[in-house]
């Protein structure tokens, strides 16, 4: 199954299909037919919502959706964390609604990062039902009818909000295709490194929806913008603004902060700890290239990699594969390599990684940073979110 996913992924992001293998070219007609069926199903689902045959649920607090148009690696989870911290720092208790895909690795990482903040996390496929349970448990503050005078309270001095357990906003993780919940703000994350592949819908291509879905977006964020050339950034902006000319665009990157040992999550090692080391990057994430690039920049002597498909759950056979690669590297360089994984890989299944003992296994911790680019800054992004939410909440529902 892992091999099949790899083959399909290569097809989705291939620039020249003549360079595909014979097996991949034989798969293409099947994938094309499946993609056509997916397009029909997507259109039919749109119609059901448009004509009210499928009901959209309204929540009594502002809803911020963070989503994307392609599979994996777009920075949704770091952006969700960024917004949750912004709301928490502003005196609002946010509720994150996530489906908990593939064992809930993203939810566990969010819980750890946001520990100590008033953030709540609800996990489940039926996010309207999860939200209702959380509202019943914690209560909520409705800015449409509260003393906020129909404006979102983002004043750090508003003590009534700051000390309240009541939910004041919802962040919908991976929410762009979750049409059953009405949202006040739609943020679309775009992977600047991988973009939209061959431009086809699943499973022939990486697109969950046609690019025309950008018309629903209130803002787009180009992730990994620091790893993209200025010309490519201009090309991406041009493509998006052909769909929606007025679309506000922001830029983000992942900034490595430190490592922790898989055997001791409370440990904290500086990035310099792996300077001149032999590193084997092992990951099952949507954008492994950015992860490997970060490791190369810290000054490692040599960086090798083993990539698995997004959300892959490591098995005993994978551990053996990793051990074999470690042995090859040790024979080649005469010193024991260090395995580096991402936090998401750690949270997916930390126990199986301990089977690599006595090999040293470290997890890289990174934080999302909004880049200053073309007049856009982190403070500007926060102000944009605040003002847009105020406008949305002041208008008719």
C-alpha contacts under 8 A as a table, 3 or more apart, distances in Angstrom:
res1	aa1	res2	aa2	distance
1	X	4	X	5.06
1	X	5	X	6.26
2	X	5	X	5.16
2	X	6	X	6.29
2	X	308	X	7.37
2	X	309	X	6.82
3	X	6	X	5.07
3	X	7	X	6.29
4	X	7	X	5.08
4	X	8	X	6.20
5	X	8	X	5.14
5	X	9	X	6.02
5	X	309	X	6.77
6	X	9	X	5.08
6	X	10	X	6.24
6	X	309	X	6.84
7	X	10	X	5.21
7	X	11	X	6.41
7	X	24	X	6.54
8	X	11	X	5.07
8	X	12	X	6.22
8	X	24	X	7.55
8	X	203	X	7.59
8	X	204	X	7.35
9	X	12	X	5.04
9	X	13	X	6.38
9	X	205	X	7.92
9	X	206	X	7.83
10	X	13	X	5.37
10	X	14	X	5.75
11	X	14	X	5.16
11	X	17	X	7.42
11	X	20	X	7.30
11	X	24	X	6.92
11	X	28	X	7.75
11	X	204	X	7.11
11	X	205	X	7.29
12	X	197	X	5.71
12	X	198	X	5.68
12	X	200	X	7.56
12	X	203	X	7.80
12	X	204	X	5.83
12	X	205	X	4.15
12	X	206	X	5.80
13	X	194	X	7.70
13	X	196	X	7.77
13	X	197	X	4.18
13	X	198	X	5.58
13	X	205	X	7.18
13	X	206	X	7.67
14	X	17	X	6.12
14	X	20	X	7.74
14	X	197	X	6.95
14	X	198	X	6.56
15	X	197	X	7.70
15	X	198	X	6.78
16	X	19	X	5.81
16	X	20	X	7.53
17	X	20	X	5.27
17	X	25	X	7.66
20	X	24	X	5.90
20	X	25	X	6.27
21	X	24	X	5.13
21	X	25	X	6.25
22	X	25	X	5.14
22	X	26	X	6.20
23	X	26	X	5.09
23	X	27	X	6.31
24	X	27	X	5.01
24	X	28	X	6.31
25	X	28	X	5.18
25	X	29	X	7.76
26	X	29	X	6.72
26	X	30	X	7.85
27	X	30	X	5.47
27	X	31	X	6.23
28	X	31	X	5.06
28	X	32	X	5.94
28	X	204	X	7.01
29	X	32	X	4.94
29	X	33	X	6.20
30	X	33	X	5.24
30	X	34	X	6.27
31	X	34	X	5.02
31	X	35	X	5.99
31	X	203	X	5.81
31	X	204	X	4.83
32	X	35	X	4.97
32	X	36	X	6.30
32	X	203	X	7.62
32	X	204	X	5.51
33	X	36	X	5.12
33	X	37	X	6.44
34	X	37	X	5.10
34	X	38	X	6.18
34	X	202	X	7.79
34	X	203	X	6.71
34	X	204	X	7.58
35	X	38	X	4.94
35	X	39	X	6.21
35	X	200	X	7.70
35	X	201	X	5.67
35	X	202	X	5.40
35	X	203	X	5.59
35	X	204	X	5.80
35	X	205	X	7.98
36	X	39	X	5.07
36	X	40	X	6.40
37	X	40	X	5.15
37	X	41	X	6.20
38	X	41	X	5.06
38	X	42	X	6.01
38	X	201	X	7.50
38	X	202	X	7.00
39	X	42	X	5.05
39	X	43	X	6.20
39	X	201	X	7.13
40	X	43	X	5.18
40	X	44	X	6.12
41	X	44	X	5.07
41	X	45	X	6.11
42	X	45	X	5.14
42	X	46	X	6.23
42	X	209	X	7.82
43	X	46	X	5.04
43	X	47	X	6.31
44	X	47	X	5.11
44	X	48	X	6.35
45	X	48	X	5.09
45	X	49	X	6.50
46	X	49	X	5.32
46	X	50	X	6.03
47	X	50	X	4.86
47	X	51	X	6.03
48	X	51	X	5.53
48	X	52	X	6.15
48	X	53	X	4.96
48	X	54	X	5.39
49	X	52	X	5.06
49	X	53	X	5.94
49	X	54	X	4.82
49	X	55	X	6.62
49	X	56	X	7.44
49	X	179	X	7.84
50	X	53	X	7.74
51	X	54	X	7.80
52	X	55	X	5.87
54	X	180	X	7.62
55	X	180	X	6.50
56	X	179	X	6.94
56	X	180	X	4.49
56	X	181	X	5.37
56	X	182	X	5.97
57	X	128	X	6.84
57	X	180	X	5.93
57	X	181	X	4.83
57	X	182	X	5.89
58	X	181	X	6.34
58	X	182	X	5.46
58	X	183	X	7.92
59	X	62	X	7.40
59	X	63	X	7.43
59	X	128	X	8.00
59	X	181	X	7.75
59	X	182	X	7.44
60	X	140	X	7.79
60	X	141	X	8.00
60	X	142	X	5.82
61	X	140	X	7.40
61	X	141	X	6.90
61	X	142	X	5.25
61	X	143	X	6.83
61	X	144	X	7.95
61	X	167	X	7.80
61	X	168	X	5.96
61	X	169	X	5.22
61	X	170	X	6.80
62	X	143	X	7.92
62	X	168	X	7.34
62	X	169	X	4.94
62	X	170	X	6.17
62	X	183	X	7.27
62	X	184	X	6.03
62	X	389	X	7.72
62	X	393	X	7.60
63	X	169	X	6.03
63	X	170	X	4.70
63	X	171	X	5.85
63	X	172	X	6.89
63	X	182	X	7.49
63	X	183	X	4.79
63	X	184	X	5.25
63	X	185	X	6.54
64	X	169	X	7.74
64	X	170	X	6.18
64	X	171	X	4.82
64	X	172	X	5.95
64	X	183	X	6.08
64	X	184	X	6.04
64	X	185	X	4.78
64	X	186	X	6.16
64	X	187	X	7.52
65	X	171	X	5.85
65	X	172	X	4.51
65	X	173	X	6.38
65	X	174	X	7.21
65	X	175	X	5.17
65	X	176	X	6.54
65	X	183	X	6.44
65	X	184	X	7.90
65	X	185	X	6.08
65	X	186	X	4.90
65	X	187	X	5.97
66	X	76	X	6.14
66	X	79	X	7.37
66	X	80	X	6.71
66	X	171	X	7.29
66	X	172	X	6.06
66	X	173	X	5.43
66	X	174	X	5.61
66	X	175	X	5.69
66	X	176	X	6.74
66	X	186	X	6.36
66	X	187	X	4.93
66	X	188	X	6.06
66	X	189	X	7.17
67	X	76	X	6.24
67	X	173	X	6.66
67	X	174	X	4.32
67	X	175	X	4.99
67	X	176	X	4.61
67	X	177	X	7.63
67	X	186	X	7.68
67	X	187	X	6.33
67	X	188	X	5.09
67	X	189	X	6.03
68	X	71	X	7.72
68	X	74	X	6.93
68	X	76	X	7.54
68	X	174	X	6.98
68	X	176	X	6.27
68	X	188	X	5.01
68	X	189	X	5.04
68	X	190	X	6.47
69	X	176	X	7.69
69	X	188	X	7.53
69	X	189	X	7.87
69	X	190	X	7.61
69	X	207	X	5.61
69	X	208	X	5.29
69	X	209	X	5.89
69	X	210	X	7.76
69	X	211	X	7.46
69	X	213	X	7.95
70	X	74	X	7.95
70	X	196	X	6.75
70	X	206	X	5.13
70	X	207	X	4.51
70	X	208	X	5.40
70	X	209	X	7.78
71	X	74	X	7.96
71	X	206	X	5.85
71	X	207	X	7.02
71	X	208	X	7.14
71	X	286	X	7.33
72	X	285	X	7.17
72	X	286	X	4.29
72	X	287	X	7.20
72	X	310	X	6.66
73	X	76	X	7.86
73	X	191	X	6.58
73	X	285	X	6.53
73	X	286	X	3.69
73	X	287	X	4.52
74	X	189	X	5.60
74	X	190	X	5.52
74	X	191	X	4.64
74	X	223	X	6.35
74	X	286	X	7.45
74	X	287	X	7.64
75	X	78	X	5.54
75	X	79	X	6.23
75	X	189	X	6.54
75	X	190	X	7.93
75	X	191	X	7.49
75	X	223	X	6.34
76	X	79	X	5.20
76	X	80	X	6.15
76	X	173	X	7.03
76	X	174	X	6.70
76	X	189	X	6.36
77	X	80	X	4.99
77	X	81	X	6.29
77	X	106	X	6.79
77	X	110	X	7.82
77	X	173	X	7.06
78	X	81	X	5.06
78	X	82	X	6.15
78	X	367	X	6.94
78	X	368	X	5.72
79	X	82	X	4.86
79	X	83	X	6.18
79	X	368	X	6.87
80	X	83	X	5.27
80	X	84	X	6.11
80	X	96	X	7.80
80	X	171	X	6.85
80	X	173	X	6.54
81	X	84	X	5.02
81	X	85	X	6.18
81	X	110	X	6.64
81	X	113	X	7.87
81	X	114	X	7.41
82	X	85	X	5.28
82	X	86	X	6.22
82	X	368	X	7.03
83	X	86	X	4.93
83	X	87	X	6.13
83	X	171	X	7.87
84	X	87	X	5.22
84	X	88	X	6.03
84	X	94	X	6.12
84	X	96	X	7.79
84	X	119	X	6.79
84	X	171	X	7.48
85	X	88	X	4.97
85	X	89	X	5.88
85	X	114	X	7.53
85	X	117	X	7.70
86	X	89	X	5.22
86	X	90	X	6.18
86	X	382	X	7.59
87	X	90	X	4.97
87	X	91	X	6.45
87	X	92	X	5.14
87	X	93	X	6.82
87	X	94	X	6.59
87	X	154	X	7.49
88	X	91	X	5.25
88	X	92	X	5.05
88	X	93	X	5.66
88	X	94	X	6.84
88	X	117	X	6.46
88	X	118	X	6.37
88	X	119	X	7.00
88	X	162	X	7.63
89	X	92	X	7.35
89	X	156	X	6.77
90	X	153	X	7.82
90	X	154	X	4.91
90	X	155	X	5.72
90	X	156	X	4.71
90	X	162	X	7.48
91	X	153	X	7.84
91	X	154	X	6.63
91	X	155	X	6.86
91	X	156	X	5.51
91	X	157	X	7.66
91	X	158	X	6.50
91	X	159	X	7.19
91	X	161	X	5.15
91	X	162	X	3.86
91	X	163	X	7.56
92	X	118	X	7.90
92	X	153	X	7.68
92	X	154	X	7.36
92	X	161	X	5.70
92	X	162	X	6.08
92	X	167	X	7.29
92	X	168	X	5.44
92	X	169	X	7.10
93	X	118	X	5.15
93	X	119	X	5.59
93	X	120	X	7.61
93	X	161	X	7.48
93	X	162	X	7.46
93	X	164	X	7.21
93	X	165	X	6.51
93	X	166	X	6.47
93	X	167	X	4.98
93	X	168	X	5.32
93	X	169	X	6.76
94	X	118	X	7.04
94	X	119	X	5.02
94	X	120	X	6.31
94	X	167	X	5.67
94	X	168	X	5.85
94	X	169	X	4.86
94	X	170	X	5.57
94	X	171	X	6.93
95	X	119	X	5.87
95	X	120	X	4.68
95	X	121	X	5.62
95	X	122	X	7.03
95	X	131	X	7.99
95	X	167	X	6.37
95	X	168	X	7.88
95	X	169	X	6.28
95	X	170	X	4.71
95	X	171	X	6.08
96	X	119	X	7.38
96	X	120	X	6.18
96	X	121	X	4.71
96	X	122	X	6.02
96	X	170	X	5.84
96	X	171	X	4.72
96	X	172	X	6.07
96	X	173	X	6.80
97	X	121	X	6.12
97	X	122	X	4.90
97	X	123	X	6.08
97	X	124	X	7.74
97	X	127	X	6.20
97	X	130	X	7.60
97	X	131	X	7.26
97	X	170	X	7.12
97	X	171	X	6.18
97	X	172	X	5.09
97	X	173	X	5.91
98	X	107	X	7.09
98	X	121	X	7.55
98	X	122	X	6.31
98	X	123	X	5.06
98	X	124	X	6.39
98	X	125	X	7.60
98	X	127	X	7.30
98	X	172	X	6.62
98	X	173	X	5.11
98	X	174	X	7.20
99	X	104	X	7.85
99	X	123	X	5.35
99	X	124	X	4.48
99	X	125	X	4.69
99	X	126	X	7.71
99	X	127	X	7.23
99	X	173	X	7.81
100	X	103	X	6.32
100	X	104	X	4.05
100	X	105	X	7.29
100	X	106	X	7.08
100	X	107	X	6.25
100	X	123	X	5.48
100	X	124	X	6.05
100	X	125	X	7.58
101	X	104	X	5.35
101	X	105	X	7.63
102	X	105	X	7.04
102	X	311	X	5.99
102	X	312	X	7.90
102	X	313	X	7.93
102	X	348	X	7.72
103	X	348	X	6.29
104	X	107	X	5.21
104	X	108	X	6.32
104	X	348	X	6.96
105	X	108	X	5.30
105	X	109	X	6.31
105	X	344	X	5.68
105	X	345	X	7.43
105	X	346	X	7.96
105	X	347	X	4.79
105	X	348	X	4.50
106	X	109	X	5.13
106	X	110	X	6.19
106	X	344	X	6.28
106	X	347	X	7.42
107	X	110	X	5.09
107	X	111	X	6.16
107	X	121	X	7.39
107	X	123	X	7.41
108	X	111	X	5.08
108	X	112	X	6.33
108	X	347	X	6.26
109	X	112	X	5.22
109	X	113	X	6.18
109	X	343	X	7.08
109	X	344	X	6.77
109	X	347	X	6.40
110	X	113	X	5.13
110	X	114	X	5.84
111	X	114	X	5.35
111	X	115	X	5.83
111	X	121	X	7.32
112	X	115	X	5.35
114	X	117	X	5.66
114	X	119	X	6.74
115	X	119	X	7.91
118	X	165	X	6.73
122	X	127	X	7.76
122	X	130	X	6.02
122	X	131	X	7.01
122	X	134	X	7.36
123	X	127	X	7.54
123	X	130	X	7.06
124	X	127	X	6.01
124	X	130	X	6.65
126	X	129	X	5.53
126	X	130	X	6.37
127	X	130	X	4.88
127	X	131	X	5.96
128	X	131	X	5.11
128	X	132	X	6.25
128	X	180	X	7.97
128	X	181	X	6.82
129	X	132	X	5.06
129	X	133	X	6.34
130	X	133	X	5.20
130	X	134	X	6.33
131	X	134	X	5.08
131	X	135	X	6.11
132	X	135	X	5.11
132	X	136	X	6.18
133	X	136	X	5.14
133	X	137	X	6.19
134	X	137	X	5.00
134	X	138	X	5.91
134	X	139	X	7.40
135	X	138	X	5.38
135	X	139	X	4.65
135	X	140	X	5.84
135	X	166	X	7.86
135	X	167	X	7.00
136	X	139	X	5.56
138	X	165	X	6.10
138	X	166	X	5.27
138	X	167	X	6.74
139	X	165	X	7.52
139	X	166	X	4.77
139	X	167	X	6.25
140	X	166	X	4.44
140	X	167	X	4.33
140	X	168	X	5.84
141	X	146	X	7.16
141	X	166	X	6.13
141	X	167	X	6.06
141	X	168	X	5.07
142	X	145	X	5.78
142	X	146	X	5.90
142	X	168	X	6.76
143	X	146	X	5.05
143	X	147	X	7.41
143	X	148	X	5.67
143	X	149	X	7.34
143	X	150	X	5.68
143	X	151	X	6.26
143	X	152	X	5.92
143	X	153	X	7.59
143	X	168	X	7.69
143	X	393	X	7.88
144	X	148	X	7.59
144	X	149	X	7.30
144	X	150	X	4.71
144	X	151	X	7.19
144	X	393	X	6.68
144	X	394	X	7.74
145	X	148	X	7.62
145	X	149	X	7.25
145	X	150	X	6.54
146	X	149	X	6.45
146	X	150	X	7.21
147	X	150	X	7.75
148	X	151	X	5.26
148	X	152	X	6.37
148	X	153	X	5.96
150	X	390	X	7.77
150	X	393	X	6.42
150	X	394	X	5.61
151	X	390	X	5.20
151	X	393	X	6.50
151	X	394	X	6.49
152	X	386	X	7.56
152	X	389	X	6.99
152	X	390	X	5.63
152	X	393	X	7.50
153	X	158	X	7.54
154	X	158	X	7.89
154	X	386	X	7.44
155	X	158	X	5.53
156	X	159	X	7.54
156	X	162	X	7.44
157	X	162	X	7.93
158	X	161	X	5.75
158	X	162	X	6.33
159	X	162	X	4.85
159	X	163	X	5.98
160	X	163	X	5.74
160	X	164	X	6.16
161	X	164	X	5.08
161	X	166	X	7.95
167	X	170	X	7.70
172	X	175	X	5.20
174	X	177	X	7.55
174	X	178	X	7.66
175	X	178	X	4.90
175	X	179	X	7.66
176	X	179	X	7.11
176	X	186	X	7.28
176	X	188	X	7.50
177	X	208	X	7.95
178	X	181	X	6.53
179	X	182	X	6.91
183	X	186	X	6.92
184	X	389	X	6.95
184	X	392	X	6.33
184	X	393	X	7.64
185	X	217	X	7.83
185	X	218	X	6.21
185	X	388	X	7.75
185	X	389	X	6.86
185	X	392	X	7.94
186	X	216	X	7.17
186	X	217	X	5.05
186	X	218	X	5.21
186	X	219	X	6.75
187	X	217	X	5.96
187	X	218	X	6.04
187	X	219	X	5.08
187	X	220	X	5.79
187	X	221	X	7.35
188	X	214	X	7.71
188	X	217	X	6.32
188	X	219	X	6.37
188	X	220	X	4.74
188	X	221	X	6.20
189	X	220	X	5.93
189	X	221	X	4.91
189	X	222	X	6.22
189	X	223	X	6.67
190	X	195	X	6.50
190	X	220	X	7.08
190	X	221	X	5.93
190	X	222	X	4.81
190	X	223	X	5.77
191	X	194	X	5.61
191	X	195	X	5.13
191	X	222	X	6.11
191	X	223	X	5.14
191	X	224	X	6.63
192	X	195	X	5.38
192	X	222	X	5.60
192	X	223	X	5.57
192	X	224	X	5.71
192	X	225	X	5.93
192	X	227	X	7.90
192	X	228	X	6.43
192	X	233	X	7.51
192	X	236	X	7.73
193	X	224	X	6.66
193	X	225	X	7.93
193	X	227	X	7.18
193	X	228	X	6.49
194	X	197	X	6.48
194	X	287	X	7.93
196	X	199	X	5.38
196	X	206	X	6.46
196	X	207	X	6.55
197	X	200	X	7.63
197	X	205	X	6.60
197	X	206	X	6.37
198	X	205	X	5.86
198	X	206	X	7.66
199	X	205	X	6.23
199	X	206	X	7.34
199	X	207	X	6.72
200	X	204	X	6.02
200	X	205	X	4.22
200	X	206	X	6.59
200	X	207	X	5.97
200	X	210	X	7.92
201	X	204	X	6.06
201	X	205	X	4.90
201	X	206	X	6.04
201	X	207	X	4.48
201	X	208	X	5.96
201	X	209	X	6.52
201	X	210	X	6.97
202	X	205	X	4.97
202	X	206	X	5.48
202	X	207	X	5.65
202	X	208	X	6.06
203	X	206	X	6.72
207	X	210	X	6.60
209	X	212	X	7.90
209	X	213	X	6.47
210	X	213	X	5.96
211	X	214	X	5.84
211	X	243	X	7.37
212	X	215	X	5.91
212	X	243	X	6.05
213	X	216	X	5.76
213	X	217	X	7.50
214	X	217	X	5.19
214	X	240	X	7.29
214	X	243	X	6.69
214	X	244	X	6.78
215	X	243	X	6.58
215	X	244	X	5.55
217	X	220	X	6.88
217	X	247	X	7.45
218	X	247	X	6.72
218	X	248	X	7.17
219	X	247	X	5.93
219	X	248	X	4.98
219	X	249	X	5.94
219	X	250	X	7.65
220	X	247	X	7.01
220	X	248	X	6.31
220	X	249	X	4.87
220	X	250	X	6.32
221	X	249	X	5.65
221	X	250	X	4.66
221	X	251	X	5.40
221	X	252	X	6.87
222	X	225	X	5.88
222	X	249	X	7.28
222	X	250	X	6.23
222	X	251	X	4.84
222	X	252	X	6.23
223	X	251	X	6.02
223	X	252	X	4.82
223	X	253	X	5.74
224	X	227	X	5.55
224	X	228	X	6.97
224	X	251	X	7.74
224	X	252	X	5.97
224	X	253	X	4.55
224	X	254	X	6.79
224	X	290	X	7.36
225	X	228	X	5.21
225	X	233	X	7.38
225	X	251	X	5.80
225	X	252	X	5.85
225	X	253	X	6.00
226	X	229	X	7.88
226	X	252	X	7.52
226	X	253	X	6.06
227	X	290	X	7.85
228	X	232	X	6.29
228	X	233	X	6.42
229	X	232	X	5.22
229	X	233	X	6.25
230	X	233	X	5.07
230	X	234	X	6.29
231	X	234	X	5.08
231	X	235	X	6.27
232	X	235	X	4.92
232	X	236	X	6.17
233	X	236	X	5.12
233	X	237	X	6.17
234	X	237	X	5.10
234	X	238	X	6.05
235	X	238	X	5.05
235	X	239	X	6.25
236	X	239	X	5.21
236	X	240	X	6.34
237	X	240	X	5.23
237	X	241	X	6.05
237	X	249	X	7.63
238	X	241	X	5.18
238	X	242	X	6.10
239	X	242	X	5.25
239	X	243	X	6.91
240	X	243	X	5.34
240	X	244	X	6.30
240	X	245	X	7.60
240	X	247	X	7.67
241	X	244	X	4.65
241	X	245	X	4.18
241	X	246	X	6.89
241	X	247	X	6.38
242	X	245	X	5.92
244	X	247	X	5.55
250	X	370	X	7.55
250	X	371	X	7.83
250	X	373	X	7.90
250	X	376	X	6.45
250	X	381	X	7.42
251	X	370	X	5.88
251	X	371	X	5.46
251	X	372	X	7.65
251	X	373	X	7.03
251	X	376	X	7.86
252	X	368	X	6.73
252	X	369	X	5.51
252	X	370	X	4.38
252	X	371	X	5.27
253	X	368	X	5.83
253	X	369	X	5.40
253	X	370	X	6.62
253	X	371	X	6.95
254	X	366	X	5.93
254	X	367	X	5.52
254	X	368	X	4.70
254	X	369	X	6.15
255	X	366	X	5.20
255	X	367	X	5.29
255	X	368	X	6.24
255	X	369	X	6.61
256	X	271	X	7.79
256	X	294	X	7.20
256	X	364	X	7.02
256	X	365	X	5.90
256	X	366	X	4.04
256	X	367	X	6.49
257	X	270	X	7.53
257	X	271	X	7.01
257	X	364	X	7.74
257	X	365	X	5.70
257	X	366	X	5.23
257	X	367	X	6.99
258	X	268	X	6.52
258	X	269	X	5.70
258	X	270	X	4.96
258	X	271	X	5.33
258	X	364	X	6.18
258	X	365	X	5.44
258	X	366	X	7.27
259	X	267	X	7.94
259	X	268	X	5.76
259	X	269	X	4.95
259	X	270	X	6.37
259	X	271	X	6.69
259	X	362	X	6.03
259	X	363	X	5.36
259	X	364	X	4.65
259	X	365	X	5.78
260	X	264	X	7.01
260	X	265	X	5.79
260	X	266	X	7.00
260	X	267	X	5.08
260	X	268	X	4.87
260	X	269	X	5.91
260	X	362	X	5.57
260	X	363	X	5.39
260	X	364	X	6.88
260	X	365	X	7.70
261	X	264	X	5.08
261	X	265	X	5.88
261	X	266	X	7.94
261	X	267	X	6.04
261	X	268	X	7.55
261	X	360	X	7.79
261	X	361	X	6.13
261	X	362	X	4.59
261	X	363	X	6.32
262	X	265	X	5.94
262	X	346	X	7.25
262	X	350	X	7.04
262	X	353	X	7.41
262	X	354	X	7.04
262	X	361	X	5.83
262	X	362	X	5.65
262	X	363	X	6.42
263	X	354	X	6.59
263	X	361	X	7.87
264	X	267	X	5.62
265	X	268	X	8.00
269	X	273	X	6.49
270	X	273	X	5.57
271	X	274	X	6.31
271	X	275	X	7.55
271	X	298	X	6.61
272	X	275	X	5.13
272	X	298	X	6.87
272	X	299	X	7.87
274	X	277	X	5.10
274	X	298	X	7.43
274	X	299	X	7.46
274	X	300	X	6.12
275	X	298	X	6.32
275	X	299	X	4.86
275	X	300	X	4.80
275	X	301	X	7.10
276	X	299	X	5.97
276	X	300	X	4.35
276	X	301	X	4.22
276	X	302	X	7.61
277	X	300	X	4.98
277	X	301	X	5.21
277	X	302	X	6.85
277	X	337	X	7.00
277	X	338	X	7.24
278	X	300	X	6.38
278	X	301	X	5.62
278	X	302	X	4.94
278	X	303	X	6.19
278	X	335	X	7.69
278	X	336	X	7.35
278	X	337	X	4.71
278	X	338	X	6.22
279	X	300	X	6.98
279	X	301	X	7.90
279	X	302	X	6.16
279	X	303	X	4.81
279	X	304	X	6.15
279	X	337	X	5.40
279	X	338	X	4.92
279	X	339	X	5.89
279	X	340	X	6.78
280	X	303	X	5.91
280	X	304	X	4.73
280	X	305	X	5.31
280	X	306	X	7.34
280	X	326	X	7.47
280	X	337	X	6.64
280	X	338	X	6.13
280	X	339	X	4.83
280	X	340	X	6.13
281	X	292	X	6.52
281	X	295	X	7.98
281	X	303	X	7.09
281	X	304	X	6.08
281	X	305	X	4.51
281	X	306	X	6.17
281	X	307	X	7.98
281	X	339	X	5.99
281	X	340	X	4.94
281	X	341	X	5.99
282	X	305	X	5.90
282	X	306	X	4.88
282	X	307	X	6.03
282	X	308	X	7.90
282	X	339	X	6.89
282	X	340	X	6.21
282	X	341	X	5.22
282	X	342	X	7.94
283	X	288	X	6.58
283	X	306	X	6.67
283	X	307	X	5.32
283	X	308	X	6.09
283	X	341	X	5.68
283	X	342	X	6.45
283	X	345	X	6.44
284	X	288	X	7.48
284	X	307	X	6.06
284	X	308	X	4.49
284	X	309	X	5.20
284	X	310	X	4.77
284	X	311	X	5.62
284	X	312	X	5.50
284	X	313	X	7.96
284	X	345	X	6.47
285	X	288	X	5.96
285	X	308	X	7.29
285	X	309	X	6.48
285	X	310	X	4.20
285	X	311	X	6.11
285	X	312	X	7.95
285	X	344	X	7.61
285	X	345	X	7.65
286	X	309	X	7.20
286	X	310	X	4.96
287	X	290	X	5.97
287	X	291	X	7.12
288	X	291	X	5.10
288	X	292	X	6.24
288	X	307	X	6.81
289	X	292	X	5.21
289	X	293	X	5.99
290	X	293	X	4.96
290	X	294	X	6.21
291	X	294	X	5.23
291	X	295	X	6.57
291	X	342	X	7.77
292	X	295	X	5.11
292	X	296	X	6.30
292	X	303	X	7.56
292	X	305	X	7.33
293	X	296	X	5.10
293	X	297	X	6.37
294	X	297	X	5.22
294	X	298	X	6.76
295	X	298	X	5.55
295	X	299	X	7.59
295	X	300	X	6.97
295	X	303	X	7.17
296	X	299	X	6.13
296	X	300	X	5.99
296	X	302	X	7.72
296	X	303	X	6.38
297	X	300	X	7.46
300	X	303	X	6.69
306	X	322	X	7.71
308	X	312	X	6.31
309	X	312	X	5.48
311	X	345	X	7.85
311	X	348	X	7.69
313	X	348	X	6.87
313	X	349	X	7.18
314	X	318	X	5.90
314	X	319	X	7.34
314	X	349	X	7.48
314	X	352	X	7.20
315	X	318	X	5.18
315	X	319	X	6.57
315	X	352	X	7.50
316	X	319	X	5.07
316	X	320	X	6.44
316	X	352	X	7.69
317	X	320	X	5.12
317	X	321	X	6.27
318	X	321	X	4.93
318	X	322	X	6.19
319	X	322	X	5.08
319	X	323	X	6.21
319	X	352	X	7.97
319	X	353	X	7.64
319	X	355	X	7.47
319	X	356	X	6.83
320	X	323	X	4.98
320	X	324	X	6.22
321	X	324	X	5.16
321	X	325	X	6.36
322	X	325	X	5.17
322	X	326	X	6.18
323	X	326	X	5.01
323	X	327	X	6.21
323	X	356	X	7.43
324	X	327	X	5.07
324	X	328	X	6.36
325	X	328	X	5.07
325	X	329	X	6.29
326	X	329	X	5.13
326	X	330	X	6.10
326	X	336	X	7.64
326	X	337	X	6.49
327	X	330	X	5.09
327	X	331	X	6.15
328	X	331	X	5.20
328	X	332	X	6.17
329	X	332	X	5.00
329	X	333	X	6.06
329	X	334	X	7.86
329	X	336	X	7.71
329	X	337	X	6.87
330	X	333	X	5.36
330	X	334	X	5.11
330	X	335	X	5.23
330	X	336	X	5.29
330	X	337	X	6.49
331	X	334	X	5.49
331	X	335	X	7.74
337	X	360	X	7.88
338	X	359	X	7.08
338	X	360	X	5.39
338	X	361	X	6.21
338	X	362	X	7.51
339	X	359	X	7.52
339	X	360	X	6.17
339	X	361	X	4.69
339	X	362	X	6.20
340	X	361	X	5.83
340	X	362	X	4.86
340	X	363	X	5.60
340	X	364	X	6.76
341	X	345	X	6.30
341	X	346	X	7.09
341	X	361	X	7.46
341	X	362	X	6.30
341	X	363	X	4.80
341	X	364	X	6.23
342	X	345	X	5.28
342	X	346	X	6.49
342	X	363	X	5.23
342	X	364	X	5.17
342	X	365	X	7.03
343	X	346	X	4.95
343	X	347	X	6.17
343	X	363	X	5.68
343	X	364	X	6.17
343	X	365	X	6.24
344	X	347	X	5.12
344	X	348	X	6.13
345	X	348	X	5.19
345	X	349	X	6.87
345	X	350	X	7.65
346	X	349	X	5.79
346	X	350	X	4.83
346	X	353	X	7.68
346	X	363	X	6.92
347	X	350	X	5.91
349	X	352	X	6.15
349	X	353	X	7.22
350	X	353	X	5.49
350	X	354	X	6.87
351	X	354	X	5.33
351	X	355	X	7.29
352	X	355	X	5.40
352	X	356	X	7.81
353	X	356	X	5.74
353	X	361	X	7.78
354	X	357	X	5.71
356	X	359	X	5.64
356	X	360	X	7.89
356	X	361	X	7.69
357	X	360	X	6.96
369	X	378	X	7.65
370	X	377	X	6.55
370	X	378	X	5.02
370	X	381	X	7.79
371	X	376	X	7.36
371	X	377	X	6.07
371	X	378	X	6.68
372	X	375	X	6.60
372	X	376	X	5.34
372	X	377	X	4.41
372	X	378	X	6.95
373	X	376	X	5.22
373	X	377	X	6.80
376	X	380	X	6.03
376	X	381	X	6.96
377	X	380	X	4.87
377	X	381	X	6.11
378	X	381	X	5.04
378	X	382	X	6.38
379	X	382	X	5.13
379	X	383	X	6.19
380	X	383	X	5.08
380	X	384	X	6.00
381	X	384	X	4.99
381	X	385	X	6.30
382	X	385	X	5.21
382	X	386	X	6.23
383	X	386	X	5.00
383	X	387	X	6.02
384	X	387	X	5.31
384	X	388	X	5.99
385	X	388	X	5.30
385	X	389	X	6.09
386	X	389	X	5.33
386	X	390	X	6.25
387	X	390	X	5.08
387	X	391	X	6.23
388	X	391	X	5.12
388	X	392	X	6.17
389	X	392	X	5.03
389	X	393	X	6.05
390	X	393	X	5.21
390	X	394	X	6.02
391	X	394	X	5.18
391	X	395	X	6.36
392	X	395	X	5.39
393	X	396	X	7.60
393	X	397	X	7.79
